[in-house]
Amino acid sequence: MSSGPPRVFVVVSARMASSRYAGKAVAPLAGRPLLAVLLERMAAARGVDGVVLATSTRTENDALARLAERGGFPVFRGDEDDVLRRHVDCARQVGADHVVRVTGDNPLTDLETLARLVALHLEQRSDYTYVPGDALLMGILSEVVSRSALERSWQKGEARHRSELMTLYIKEHPQEFRIVAGTLADGLYRPEYRLTVDEAEDVALLQEIFARLQRPGQLVTTREAIALLDREPELARINAHLRHKAANLRSVALDQGIVGKAR
């Protein structure tokens, strides 16, 4: 681990493959690839030392690596399927003591919440800091994990703990970690809205949101997107019928009572 103050890096994980919507990382939002929009957003995050793209070594992800590098972001390339290992190795490469995990299909990841979680994580000397419950399903959340917790999870976990649900081992063994629960700021908890990108209808909604709200030189905020859906409820109906990933639903189910069991 690094000497001096703890180093915190945002790690954006993205790849071209997807079981539901391949290539979503480069879906256009107001004329720019989704991943470029997200990386630019993370560059504005407070309380972090840098932003890095973590993708896989498959050649199909060369385009994502080039996109990030053109934007001035470092790139780590690791295992395609072992997402946990990819984060561990990425953290080691950039010298991160703590990782802010951001998934590449959440272009409206909330910066206000991210900054709150990082500050809480460092203040509480936490292993894992996140917002429990079904807010996860909105697609606006990040989570903060210490590198040591990631390493322990990989060493002690099984194959199922190394998938895209890379905090599963921590959630299933809360007594082994210091887990801290954060909260969303007032007005952001709207679980009826789905702002993640996993299927074609999700892309359609995000394209409508960015077409309406994107302004030159400014970021579209999560609050602005929620306010837009409040004003134009027909937009939210574009993807309201979709089912969330089983892995995410399981993660939410594990949250019940989890913080109370943590040491």
C-alpha positions as CSV (number, residue, x, y, z in Angstrom):
1,M,0.0,0.0,0.0
2,S,1.1,3.6,-0.5
3,S,2.8,5.7,2.1
4,G,1.3,9.0,3.1
5,P,-2.4,9.8,2.7
6,P,-4.5,7.0,1.3
7,R,-4.9,7.1,-2.5
8,V,-8.4,6.8,-3.9
9,F,-9.0,6.0,-7.6
10,V,-12.2,5.8,-9.5
11,V,-12.1,2.6,-11.5
12,V,-14.6,2.5,-14.4
13,S,-15.1,-1.0,-15.6
14,A,-16.4,-1.5,-19.1
15,R,-16.2,-3.9,-22.0
16,M,-17.8,-4.3,-25.4
17,A,-19.4,-7.7,-24.7
18,S,-22.9,-7.8,-23.1
19,S,-25.5,-10.5,-22.9
20,R,-28.3,-8.0,-23.5
21,Y,-26.9,-5.1,-25.4
22,A,-23.4,-5.5,-26.9
23,G,-21.4,-2.4,-27.5
24,K,-23.5,-0.3,-25.1
25,A,-20.2,1.4,-23.9
26,V,-20.1,3.3,-27.2
27,A,-23.8,4.0,-27.6
28,P,-24.1,7.7,-28.6
29,L,-25.4,10.1,-26.0
30,A,-25.9,13.6,-27.5
31,G,-23.3,12.7,-30.1
32,R,-20.6,11.2,-27.8
33,P,-19.9,7.6,-26.8
34,L,-21.4,6.7,-23.5
35,L,-18.0,5.7,-22.0
36,A,-16.6,9.1,-23.0
37,V,-19.5,10.8,-21.2
38,L,-19.0,8.7,-18.1
39,L,-15.2,9.2,-17.9
40,E,-15.6,13.0,-18.3
41,R,-18.2,12.9,-15.5
42,M,-15.8,11.0,-13.2
43,A,-13.0,13.4,-13.9
44,A,-15.1,16.0,-12.1
45,A,-15.4,13.8,-8.9
46,R,-14.2,15.4,-5.7
47,G,-11.9,13.6,-3.2
48,V,-10.2,11.2,-5.6
49,D,-6.7,11.0,-6.9
50,G,-7.5,9.8,-10.4
51,V,-9.8,8.0,-12.8
52,V,-8.8,4.8,-14.7
53,L,-10.6,2.6,-17.2
54,A,-10.5,-1.1,-16.4
55,T,-11.3,-3.2,-19.4
56,S,-10.3,-6.7,-20.6
57,T,-7.5,-7.8,-22.8
58,R,-9.8,-9.0,-25.6
59,T,-9.1,-7.2,-28.9
60,E,-12.8,-6.1,-29.2
61,N,-12.0,-3.7,-26.3
62,D,-9.2,-2.0,-28.1
63,A,-11.7,0.7,-29.1
64,L,-12.6,1.4,-25.5
65,A,-8.9,1.7,-24.5
66,R,-8.3,4.1,-27.4
67,L,-11.3,6.2,-26.4
68,A,-10.1,6.5,-22.8
69,E,-6.5,7.3,-23.8
70,R,-7.6,10.0,-26.2
71,G,-9.4,11.6,-23.2
72,G,-6.2,11.4,-21.2
73,F,-7.3,8.6,-18.9
74,P,-5.0,5.7,-18.0
75,V,-6.2,2.2,-19.0
76,F,-5.7,-1.1,-17.3
77,R,-6.5,-4.3,-19.2
78,G,-7.1,-7.6,-17.4
79,D,-9.3,-10.6,-17.1
80,E,-12.5,-10.5,-19.2
81,D,-14.7,-12.6,-16.8
82,D,-12.9,-12.3,-13.4
83,V,-14.0,-8.7,-12.7
84,L,-12.8,-8.9,-9.1
85,R,-9.2,-9.8,-10.2
86,R,-9.3,-7.1,-12.8
87,H,-10.0,-4.5,-10.0
88,V,-7.4,-5.9,-7.7
89,D,-4.7,-5.8,-10.4
90,C,-5.8,-2.4,-11.6
91,A,-5.6,-1.0,-8.0
92,R,-2.1,-2.4,-7.7
93,Q,-1.0,-0.9,-11.0
94,V,-2.2,2.6,-10.2
95,G,-1.2,2.4,-6.5
96,A,-4.7,2.8,-5.2
97,D,-5.4,2.1,-1.5
98,H,-9.1,2.4,-2.1
99,V,-11.2,1.9,-5.3
100,V,-14.4,3.8,-6.2
101,R,-16.2,1.2,-8.3
102,V,-18.2,2.6,-11.2
103,T,-19.7,0.4,-13.8
104,G,-19.5,1.5,-17.4
105,D,-23.3,1.2,-18.0
106,N,-24.1,4.0,-15.5
107,P,-23.5,7.3,-17.3
108,L,-25.6,9.2,-14.7
109,T,-23.5,8.0,-11.7
110,D,-24.1,10.7,-9.1
111,L,-21.1,12.8,-8.2
112,E,-22.7,14.2,-5.1
113,T,-23.2,10.7,-3.7
114,L,-19.7,9.6,-4.8
115,A,-18.0,12.4,-2.9
116,R,-20.1,11.7,0.2
117,L,-19.2,8.0,0.1
118,V,-15.5,8.6,-0.3
119,A,-15.4,11.1,2.6
120,L,-17.4,8.7,4.8
121,H,-15.2,5.7,3.8
122,L,-11.9,7.5,4.7
123,E,-13.3,9.0,7.9
124,Q,-14.6,5.6,9.2
125,R,-11.5,3.7,7.9
126,S,-14.0,1.4,6.2
127,D,-13.4,-1.7,4.1
128,Y,-16.6,-1.2,2.1
129,T,-18.8,1.8,1.9
130,Y,-22.0,1.9,-0.1
131,V,-25.7,2.8,-0.2
132,P,-27.7,-0.3,0.7
133,G,-31.1,-1.2,-0.7
134,D,-32.9,-0.8,-4.0
135,A,-31.3,2.5,-4.9
136,L,-28.7,0.3,-6.5
137,L,-31.3,-0.6,-9.2
138,M,-31.5,3.1,-10.4
139,G,-28.0,3.0,-11.9
140,I,-26.7,6.1,-10.2
141,L,-24.5,4.6,-7.4
142,S,-20.8,4.1,-6.9
143,E,-19.3,2.1,-4.1
144,V,-16.0,2.4,-2.3
145,V,-13.8,-0.6,-1.4
146,S,-10.4,-0.9,0.1
147,R,-7.8,-2.7,-1.9
148,S,-7.1,-5.0,1.0
149,A,-10.8,-6.0,1.1
150,L,-10.7,-6.7,-2.7
151,E,-7.6,-8.8,-2.3
152,R,-9.1,-10.8,0.6
153,S,-12.3,-11.3,-1.4
154,W,-10.4,-12.7,-4.3
155,Q,-8.2,-15.0,-2.2
156,K,-11.0,-16.4,-0.1
157,G,-13.9,-16.3,-2.5
158,E,-15.2,-18.8,-5.1
159,A,-15.7,-18.3,-8.8
160,R,-19.2,-16.8,-8.3
161,H,-17.6,-14.0,-6.1
162,R,-15.4,-12.9,-9.0
163,S,-18.1,-12.0,-11.5
164,E,-19.5,-8.6,-12.2
165,L,-21.0,-8.7,-8.7
166,M,-17.5,-8.4,-7.2
167,T,-18.6,-7.3,-3.7
168,L,-20.7,-10.4,-3.2
169,Y,-18.1,-12.0,-1.0
170,I,-18.1,-9.0,1.3
171,K,-21.9,-9.0,1.5
172,E,-22.0,-12.7,2.3
173,H,-19.3,-12.4,5.0
174,P,-20.0,-9.0,6.6
175,Q,-18.4,-10.1,9.9
176,E,-15.0,-10.2,8.2
177,F,-15.1,-6.5,7.1
178,R,-15.8,-3.1,8.3
179,I,-18.9,-2.1,6.3
180,V,-20.3,1.4,6.4
181,A,-23.7,2.3,5.0
182,G,-24.0,5.7,3.3
183,T,-27.2,7.4,2.2
184,L,-28.5,9.3,-0.8
185,A,-29.0,13.0,-0.5
186,D,-32.6,14.2,-0.4
187,G,-34.4,13.9,-3.6
188,L,-32.2,11.3,-5.3
189,Y,-33.9,8.2,-4.0
190,R,-36.3,7.4,-6.9
191,P,-36.2,3.6,-7.4
192,E,-39.0,3.7,-9.9
193,Y,-36.6,5.3,-12.4
194,R,-34.1,3.1,-14.2
195,L,-31.1,5.1,-15.4
196,T,-28.7,2.3,-16.1
197,V,-28.0,0.9,-19.6
198,D,-28.5,-2.8,-20.1
199,E,-31.0,-3.1,-22.9
200,A,-32.1,-1.2,-26.0
201,E,-34.9,0.6,-24.2
202,D,-32.4,1.8,-21.6
203,V,-30.3,3.3,-24.4
204,A,-33.3,4.9,-25.9
205,L,-34.2,6.6,-22.6
206,L,-30.7,7.8,-21.9
207,Q,-30.5,9.2,-25.4
208,E,-33.7,11.2,-24.8
209,I,-32.4,12.5,-21.5
210,F,-29.1,13.6,-22.9
211,A,-30.7,15.1,-26.0
212,R,-32.8,17.3,-23.8
213,L,-30.4,18.2,-21.1
214,Q,-26.8,18.2,-22.5
215,R,-25.3,21.7,-22.8
216,P,-21.9,22.6,-24.1
217,G,-19.2,22.4,-21.5
218,Q,-21.6,21.2,-18.7
219,L,-22.4,17.9,-17.2
220,V,-25.9,16.5,-17.1
221,T,-26.6,16.0,-13.3
222,T,-28.5,13.1,-11.9
223,R,-30.9,15.6,-10.3
224,E,-31.6,17.2,-13.7
225,A,-32.3,13.8,-15.1
226,I,-34.7,12.9,-12.3
227,A,-36.5,16.3,-12.6
228,L,-36.9,15.7,-16.3
229,L,-38.5,12.3,-15.7
230,D,-40.8,13.9,-13.2
231,R,-41.9,16.5,-15.8
232,E,-42.2,14.1,-18.6
233,P,-43.4,10.8,-17.1
234,E,-43.8,9.3,-20.6
235,L,-40.1,9.1,-20.9
236,A,-39.8,6.9,-17.8
237,R,-42.2,4.5,-19.4
238,I,-39.7,3.7,-22.2
239,N,-37.9,1.2,-20.0
240,A,-40.2,0.8,-17.0
241,H,-41.2,-2.7,-18.1
242,L,-37.7,-4.1,-18.0
243,R,-36.6,-6.6,-15.3
244,H,-33.4,-6.0,-13.4
245,K,-30.5,-8.4,-13.4
246,A,-30.9,-11.3,-11.1
247,A,-27.4,-10.6,-9.6
248,N,-28.4,-7.0,-8.7
249,L,-31.7,-8.2,-7.1
250,R,-29.7,-10.7,-5.0
251,S,-27.3,-8.0,-4.0
252,V,-30.2,-5.9,-2.8
253,A,-31.7,-8.8,-0.9
254,L,-28.4,-9.4,1.0
255,D,-28.5,-5.8,2.3
256,Q,-31.2,-6.6,4.9
257,G,-29.5,-6.4,8.2
258,I,-26.0,-6.6,6.6
259,V,-24.5,-3.6,8.3
260,G,-25.6,-4.7,11.7
261,K,-23.6,-8.0,11.3
262,A,-20.5,-6.2,10.1
263,R,-17.6,-5.7,12.6
